[in-house]
Amino acid sequence: MSIIVNLNDDIISGSINAEVFGRTFDQVIYDQMLVIAEAANKADTVKEYKEMVEEFKKLTEEDISGHLGTFHNDIFIDRKTGEYFLKHNGVISSVPMPSTMVERIKTSLDKKIDISPLLKAWIRFLRNPKNTGGFYDQSGFAERFFNFIDIKFTNHELVDELMEEKGYSQEVAEKMATTYSMKLTNEGLLAGFKVSKEITKRYKLNEKGEKESFDVYQTGAKSIDPISGLITTEKVELSNEERVFEPAVYSGGDDFFCNDKLGYIIKVGATHRLPGWNDVNCNDEQSCVKGLHVGGLDYIRGYQGGNTSTHNVFIDPAHIGAIPDCSTGAIRCIQYFVCDEFSGVNGSIYHSSKYAAQTDEQWNVEKDEIIKKYGEYKKQMIDHQTEQLNLIGSL
């Protein structure tokens, strides 16, 4: 006769006199089980042992309808299915969190890292048309999304530098030079990257009314050396907002809006958006097709060169149409916001909170459009997800 207790991830399992039991992990329950099991296995009489067995059996029982336990105040665990759901003020999400997200949350909690950006990213992701059923139903997209934001990037140049110049071991250097390929903002937006080429040519009408081109950086004041007669032109210094860019790779893509102007240009401080979801290929199995392309650190290295520019961008998870490669960090979306350009200086500061508020307001309009197109059933689903969206400010 004996009581055996084992711990396997989130499950406490074992046996009582060869009778197998299992229950979800709870630290307090687990500690109590260990104390009783040790005492029972050292009992001097059968009566004493049986009393301890009965006490132990009570600990193996749990409410299988689900409860929060000690995991996190904003997460509900369904003990029957092992699934995790967002929960706040009595409202429980109807959509289970993908396993990758759950593991990321557990790791973050173990390291005492704030998980609210992850929860907000999940809420925003639930507004995505693939999840509302509005346009492109596709199973497994949530898992694919969280695999994507879980991608790590190692800067091997920094690894070499840390090893050669500072004496770190390779293992330590690799840990120090590794980060997430895409970050999450406090509002649950993705902070990614976009590679472009700067457009320096401009046009004007000369005195004859004819079109004339000029280089925007070579229009400063001219001066002449009084001895040599050499004429020099002072280079113009532009803020990032005054500069104009275009995508680094042009493959017959559709025009998109840069704020309110439809064309094929990129500007710092502007929201860039395609006219509609029909302009985004949302098939995850296809690459190099229509849509606005952004990515993580590993992805952009394939496009950076001596004549390219690199931008920090914000992307709302609701605006992602496809993730053709969730191992290198490439996505297609309908909209993104450009924060800066690495080599220049901004004239203004652009906060992720302001862009997040803009996309939240935009959702209210998009929600009505989806409801009109897809009817009452979709309305119930979307209304539920809107309730979840309202939780963002309180997390």
C-alpha positions, -999 to +999 in steps of 0.1 A: +000+000+000+014+034-010+006+069-023+027+081-052+026+117-064+041+130-096+041+164-113+041+167-151+038+202-164+003+214-153-009+180-141-005+163-107-008+126-112+000+094-094-017+065-077-034+055-044-029+018-038-024+013-076-056+034-083-045+061-107-055+098-102-049+131-120-058+167-115-046+201-127-018+217-108-023+239-078+007+248-057-011+247-024-028+213-032+004+199-044+023+208-012-005+193+009-004+161-012+033+157-006+030+161+032+001+136+034+017+111+011+050+111+030+031+106+063+009+079+049+038+059+035+053+060+071+021+051+089+024+026+117-012+011+115-037+003+088-063+025+104-039+055+104-030+048+068-067+046+057-075+079+074-047+095+055-058+079+022-093+094+027-078+128+034-056+125+003-085+115-020-103+148-012-073+166-026-076+148-059-111+161-065-117+194-083-144+214-099-141+203-136-163+232-147-132+254-145-118+280-122-090+306-121-069+288-095-036+306-089-026+311-125-036+346-133-066+369-125-073+375-162-072+339-174-098+312-170-088+275-172-114+249-184-104+219-164-123+195-187-104+205-218-072+220-205-079+252-225-072+287-214-095+317-220-094+354-214-115+364-183-124+398-168-152+410-146-171+378-151-169+379-189-152+348-204-140+347-240-155+320-262-122+315-281-094+294-265-059+308-264-035+290-287-009+268-270+020+289-280+005+319-263-002+300-231+034+288-230+046+324-236+024+336-208+037+309-184+073+318-192+066+355-187+050+349-154+079+327-142+102+356-151+079+382-135+073+398-169+041+418-174+017+397-196-008+425-204+008+432-238+002+396-247-034+397-236-041+429-254-025+415-286-048+385-283-079+407-279-068+427-310-062+395-329-097+384-322-110+413-343-091+400-374-115+391-402-101+355-402-115+352-367-148+370-371-155+348-401-159+380-421-137+373-450-112+344-447-120+316-423-089+296-417-083+272-389-050+273-371-044+310-379-042+319-341-015+293-335+004+305-365+002+341-353+016+333-319+043+311-334+052+342-354+055+366-325+075+340-306+103+340-332+137+347-317+165+365-336+202+362-329+226+389-340+256+369-349+278+399-355+271+410-319+279+374-308+313+376-324+319+410-309+310+399-274+332+369-277+363+385-293+363+419-276+347+412-242+356+376-236+321+361-232+316+324-239+297+316-270+267+304-250+265+335-229+271+358-259+243+341-279+219+347-251+229+383-248+225+388-286+191+371-289+158+389-288+123+386-301+122+392-339+091+414-334+082+432-301+048+439-286+039+474-275+020+480-242-012+483-263-008+449-279+005+462-313+033+445-331+065+466-335+081+455-367+101+468-396+098+479-432+126+483-458+123+510-484+142+531-509+143+569-506+130+590-534+153+620-537+141+633-571+114+660-572+098+680-600+090+716-606+080+739-634+108+761-647+103+797-660+091+783-693+064+763-676+082+730-685+087+701-661+121+701-645+136+675-621+160+682-592+176+664-563+159+674-531+192+673-512+210+696-536+188+727-535+206+745-507+225+778-510+253+780-535+287+795-528+318+802-550+355+800-541+368+835-551+402+821-561+394+788-579+359+797-590+347+763-577+309+764-570+296+743-541+261+735-531+251+731-494+233+699-488+198+703-474+191+686-441+156+671-440+136+657-411+123+622-415+088+636-421+100+656-451+116+626-468+097+603-492+102+566-497+089+537-518+089+500-510+124+484-515+110+457-538+084+466-564+066+436-579+035+451-595+019+459-562-014+479-559-014+515-549-020+522-513-030+552-491-003+571-473-027+589-450-052+603-475-030+602-506-034+572-529-001+562-546+030+542-539+049+562-514+059+558-477+063+586-452+072+588-416+043+597-393+017+583-417-007+554-417-004+532-448-034+512-459-047+493-489-082+503-501-098+470-489-092+434-479-097+423-515-062+439-521-046+415-496-039+379-505-048+361-472-035+327-482-008+317-458+006+292-483+015+318-509+044+343-508+053+374-529+017+382-536-005+413-531-006+430-497+015+453-476+047+435-465+064+440-432+085+418-410+108+411-381+145+414-378+155+382-396+131+390-425+143+425-432+180+415-434+172+399-467+161+432-482+185+457-466+214+470-487+236+500-493+208+521-509+179+511-486+162+527-457+147+509-427+117+519-407+101+510-374+064+503-379+033+494-358+009+468-369-024+460-353-029+422-352-064+428-365-048+440-398-027+409-406-040+391-437-014+363-439+017+349-423+034+331-452+065+322-431+062+320-393+098+311-389+115+341-404+090+368-396+072+378-427+036+390-428+011+406-452-013+432-439-038+457-449-024+485-428+006+497-408+020+529-393+056+542-399+073+556-368+107+566-381+137+559-403+169+547-388+194+571-404+174+603-399+159+624-372+122+628-365+106+661-362+079+646-339+074+617-315+049+590-325+035+570-296+020+535-301-009+545-278-021+571-303-020+547-332-037+520-311-066+544-303-069+551-341-073+514-349-098+510-321-119+537-335-115+522-370-128+488-356-162+503-348-167+512-385-154+479-398-176+460-373-207+476-388-196+467-423-190+431-414-223+428-396-242+441-427-224+417-450-226+385-428-258+388-408-271+381-373-249+351-365-217+371-372-232+400-353-234+379-321-198+368-326-185+403-333-205+419-304-188+394-281-154+403-294-162+440-291-169+433-254-134+418-252-119+448-269-133+471-242-112+452-218-080+465-233-080+497-213-085+479-180-057+453-183 
